[in-house]
Amino acid sequence: MLKRKIEQKLINWKNAPEHKPLLIKGCRQCGKTFSVLDFANKNYKNVVYLNFFENPDYASVFAGSLEIDNIIMMLSALLGKEASFEAGETVLILDEIQECPEARTALKFFKTDGRFDVIGTGSLLGVNGYGKEPRSIPVGSETVIDMYPLDFEEFLWANGIEDSVIETLKQCLQNETAVPDALHKRMKQLLLQYTVVGGMPEVVQTFINTKQMNEVLQLQRDIIRSYEDDMVKYAEKSDKSRIKECFQSIPKQLSKENKKFQYSVIKKGSTAAKYLGSLQWIEDAGIISRCYNLSITELPLAGNAEDDVFKVYMRDCGLFISMLEDGTQYDILQGNLQGYKGAIFENLIADIFVKMGRKLYYFHKDSGLEVDFVIRYKGECTLVEVKAATGNTKSTKTILLHPERYHVYNAIKLGDYNIGRMEQVLTLPLYMAFLLREL
């Protein structure tokens, strides 16, 4: 069974005094249901499970009075022995809660009642055009956790890498000392594997069990098709084709030298007015992340972001690779990255940053200055350059030479290196991006 970080978050939630009902949001097939059921069965005497997608009839329980005693009575009548409610001993799981908006409204009544824990999961919550909105969103009566596919550290666990090994990497980063050669080589190999496999749980488990990349690719493309099916099924009729076109343009967007998202790449002559809502739909579904350009390299980053200038990355790098042509997986595992190398490793680092909870920013000026990512690290605005192998960092050097203009004093260069430093630039192997957590 795959070890997931959500397990500890669920335990912390349960142990918090007077905790609110919990809502877990995330893209389809990222492991929400499995993790919640595993946690529930380990930590509660009674587990009452409703899946509104598989059983739409369950929604009738919440169609009338939302008084908790009435809901319990209805569930007991519907489920019989499967619905055992004991105060302090029962958790109610509302899976695919977006299919029953009144169930989400009921969360505030469960919070007021306080006898039973409630966990809701949802894949398309808040997606424009979904058409199912609760009477009242229970603001202040629910705790929301965003869940993602496996991150790189979870992928390392799945591949048998112990915490003691990760601790060694942390010490090397902290002391800025080289990673031992054997470990360095193994980590580089695992990073290339993560790049093509990504973090969708079924895909990772298949990779661990079989090492068959053709099976991995088939599963990934099945997931992509399921996302496209959602776009056709749930979006507003006028948006269906636009959302799909927008989504399918992502590889082309990232293959450009200037990776800024351009609506004209979707279809010649297209404008933001036509496709902005489509892009928002894909983002709300948890499939992509935007990386915003900064008007100036200065904290706070969010305050200096330009809302209408951004790059778009897939939230799961493995799914991005599956959207490229056949043979790309093999090329990456062989270290032969060809034309897509910039897009591949930028998307990889975006994947790692987003899954650790970072919002994405970059810096581009018409003069030609461009830095792949800008993060808050150790309390400072820090440049992050991503290199597939090695490469120059002309823009970074220019910015560091002019602190009076750019207010930046440190940079990190991620690439095919071991750990080292040259004045203000810390060079790190690409695989160490997952350790850049400190704010």
N, C-alpha and C positions, 0 to 999 in steps of 0.2 A: 504494500500500500504506500502511496506517495505521501511523504511528510509535507504538510502545508503550514505556512505561517498563520493562516486564518485560525488554526486550532488555538493558538495562544490568545488571539484576540477574542475568541468566543469565551474562553475560560475567564479572561479579565472582565468581560461584560457580565458574565454570570455572577462573578464574585463581587462586583460593585454593588454597594448597598442601594436599595430602591432603584434598581436599573429599569430603564424604559424598554418597551418592545423594540426589537432589533430588526432593521431592514438591511439586507445585503444586496447590493446592486453589482451587476457585472455583465459582460457580454455572454452570449449563449455558449454553453459547453466549457466554461472555465472552471467548473468543479464545485459550484455553489451547493447544489443539492447533496452531492456525496459528502462534502465536508460537514454540512449542517446535520445530516442524519447520523453520521459517525459520532459527532460531538454529542448529539442528543441521546443516543443510545448508551453512551458511556457515562452521562452525567445526570440522567433523570430516570425516575422509576417508571413514569408513563410518558409515552411519545404519541401525540395525535398528529397525523400527517394528512394534509390535504394538498392535492395537486390540481389546480384550477384549469390547467391546460389539458391534462389527460381526462379530467372529470368535470366538465363545465356545469354539471348539475349541482356541484357543491356550492356554487354561487347563490343558489336559492336560500341557503342558510342565512345569508347576510342581506337578503332582499327586503326583509321587514324590520322589526325592532332590532336595534343593535345593543340592547341591554344584555349584559354578559350572561346572566342566568338563562335568558331565552336562547342565546347562541349555544350554550352548553346543552340545553334540553334538545335543541334541534339536531346537534351533532350526535348526541347519544342515541336519538331515534334513528338517525341515518346510518351510523357506523356500528351500533351495538357495542360489543365488548372491546372493539378497537378504540373507543373513545372513553377512556377512564380519566376523570378529572379529580385530582386531589390537590388542595391548596399547598403550594410550595414543592410539589412533587411532579408536576406535569408541565410539559412544554408543548405548545401548539405550533406546528410548522405550516406556514401558508406559502406553498411553493407556486411560482409563477403568479405572484400576487397581482401583477398588472392585468391579468385576465378577469379579476374580480375587484374593481375599484372600491366597492363598499367594504370589502375586507380590510383594505388599508384605512378607510375611515374609522373602522372599528378599533384600530390600534389605540386611539386615545381613550376609548372606554375600557380597554384592557389595562391601560396604564393607571387609570383612576381606580379600577377595581383592585388590581394588585395581587390577586391570588395565583395567577398563572403566568409563566413566561411565554412570550410569543416571539417567533422568528419568522419574518417574511423574506422571500427571495424574489428578485425580479430581473428580467433581462432587457425589457424595452420600456422601463419606467420613464415617463416624461418625453418619450419620442413623439415628435410632432406628427399629427395625423393618425396616431394609434386609435383615437376615437373612444378610449375608455378612461375617463377621468373621474376620480373620486369626488363625492359631494363636497368633501372637505379634507384637504391634506392635513394630517395630524401634526402640525408644526409644534415643536416642543414636547411632543409625546412619543417620539421615536428616536432611536440612535441609528445613524446610517453609516455603514461601512462599504467602501468600494472594494470589490474583489477583482483580481486580475488572473490571467493564466500564470503558470509557474514562473517565478523570476529566476535569474541565473543561479542564485544561491540554492534555491529549492531544486533546481536541475542538478547542481553539484551533489546535494544530498541523495537524490534519486540514483546517481551514479556511484554511490558508495564513498563520497568524500566526507571525511569526518570533520566535526567542528574544530578539532585540534589542528587540522591542516589549514582551515580557514583562519584560525587564530594566528598561525605562522605568517600567513599573507598579511594580516592586519599589522603584525609587528614589523614586517618588512616595510610596509607603507609608512607606518609611524616613524620608524628610524631612518627611512630613505636608504635602505640597504637592499642589495640585489637579492632576488628570489633564487634559491638553490636551483641549479640547472635542471635536475630531474623533475622537480615540481613545476618549474617554469614551462618545460616542454609539455608536461601532462595538462597543465591549465590551458595552454594555447590550443591543444587538441580538443579539450572539452568545450572551449569557447566556439570553435568552428562547428562542433556538433550542435551546440545550442543555437547557433546562428541559423542552421538549416532545419532543426527540429522545432525550435520555439518552445512554448510552455503550455500548449493545450494538453490537459491531463491524459486524455486517451492517446494522443499522439506520442507523448513522452513515455507512457507505459508500454506502448507498442515498440518504440525504439529500444527501451531497456530490455524487453523480452526477446526481441527478434533481431535487432540491428539491421533490419531489412528496410532500406531507404525507399524502395518502391511502395511498400505498405505505408510508410510515413507520409509520402507524398499523396497517396490516394486518400488517406484520412484528411489531410489538410485541404485538399481540393473539395472533398465532400463538405467540409465546414464552410469553405468559401461559397459553395453552391447553396448551402442552407442560409447563409447570410443574404445572398441574392434573392432567395425565395422569400425571406422576411420582407425585403424591400418591396417585392411585388405584392405580397399578401397584406402588409400592414400600412403601407404609405398611402397618402391621398392619391386618388386616381391620376390627377394631373402631374404628380411628382414621381410616379413609379419609374418611368424610363429615365428621367433625369438623375435620380438617385443612383441607379445602376451605372449609368454613363460616368457619373462623377467618381464612383467607387473604382470602376475599371480603368480610370485614367491615372490612378496613383503611381503605378510603375513608370509611366511616361513622365509624370511630374518629377519624379526623383532621378530619372536618367539624364535630365537636363543639367548643363553646367551651372546655371542659376536655378536652384531648386525651389525658389519661391513658387507657391501655388498660383497657377494662371488658369483662369476659366476658359481662355481661348484654346488651351490644350485639350479640354474635354471635347469641344466641337468648335470649329473655326467660327469666329465672330461672336462667341458666347460671352456673356457678361455676368458680373456678380449678381445683378438683379434676377437673373434667370436661375442661377445654380446655388446661391448662398443657402437657401433653405434645404436643399438636397445635401449639401456638405454637412450642415448642422444635424440632419437626421442621422447620418452615418456616425458622427461624433457622439451623439446622444445614445446610440446603440452600443457604444463602448468598443467600436471597431478601429477607430483612428484617434490620433492625438494631433493637435496643432502646436506648432513651435513658432512663437511670435517674434517678429523683429523688434529690436530695441531702438528707440530714438537716440538713446545715450547709454553708455555702459556705466550705470550707476545704480546703487541700491536706493529704494526698493525696486526690484526688477519689474514687478507687476505694474507699478506706477509709470514705468517708462516704455511699456509695450505698445506697439502700434496694432490696433485691432484688425486693420484691413490688410496687413502685410504679414504673411505667415507661410511656413512650410507645413506639409502634412506627412505624417508617418503612420504606418500600421502599428497598432499597439502590441502585436505579436510578430516578432521578426520572422519566425518560421512560416507564418501565413503569408507574409510578404514574399518570401522566397518562392513559395508555391505558386504565386501569381506570375512568376517569370517563366521563361521558356524551359523546356525539358533539358536536363543536363546541367542546370545551374547548381543543383545540390552537389553533384560530383565535382564541379569546378571549384566550389568553395572549400570542400573537404580536402581538395588537392592544393589549396592555396592559390589557384589560378582564377583571379577575379575579373579580369578583363574590364570591359567598359562600365559595368555596374558597381565597381568596387567602392566608389564613394557613397553611392546610395545604400549599399548593403551595410556598410559599417556605421554610417550615420543612423540608419534605422535600428541597427543593433543597440547603439548607445542610447537612442531615444527610448527603445523598449526597456532598457535597464533603468534609466532615469525615471520614467513614468511609473514603473512598478515599485520603485522605492518612494513614490509620492511626490516627486519633483514635477513642477510645471516647466514647460520647455520654452527656452528663449534662445535667440541667436542675434548676431549683429552684422548688418550689411549696410554699406554706404555706396552711393552711386560712384564715388571716386575709385571703387574697386576693393576697398577693405571688406573682408568677410571672415567671420569666425563662426565655426560650426555650432557651438553652444556657449551660452553664458550662464553660470550658476552662482548661487550664493554658497560659498564654502569657507568654513572657519570664520564666519562673520565678514567676509570680504567678497566683493564682486570679482569673480574668477573666470578667465577665458578657458574654454576647453576645445582643443583642436583634435580632430579624429583623422588618423592616417591609416589606410589599409596596410601599408608596409612602413616605409619611411617617407619623409617628404619635408619640404620647407614650410615654414610658418611665417611668411613675410608679413601678413596682416597683423599677427600677434606681436611680432617684434616692433612693428611701427607703433602699435597702440601702447606697448610697454615703454617705448622711448618718450612718450608724451603724456606723463601722468597728469600734468596740469590741464590737459584737454579731455582725457578719457577717464581719469580717476581709477585706473586699474594698475595693480602692482604685482599681480601673480597670474600665472597661466599653467595649465596642465596640458601636456601633449600625450594623447593616447595612440599607441601604434605598436609596431612589431619591435618592441624594445624590452629590455629589463628596466629596473628602476634606476633612475639617475637624475641629476640636477645640473642645469647650466644657468647660473644666476637666478633669475626670477621664474624660470621655466622648469617645472617638475615633469620629467618624462616617466610614463608608466606603461606597462603592457596593457593592451585593450581589456584583458580579462579583469583588471583591477577596478574598472568603472563601478562595479557593484559595491565597492567599499567606500565610495565618495559620498557618505551619508551625512557627514557632519555639516551642520548649518552655521 
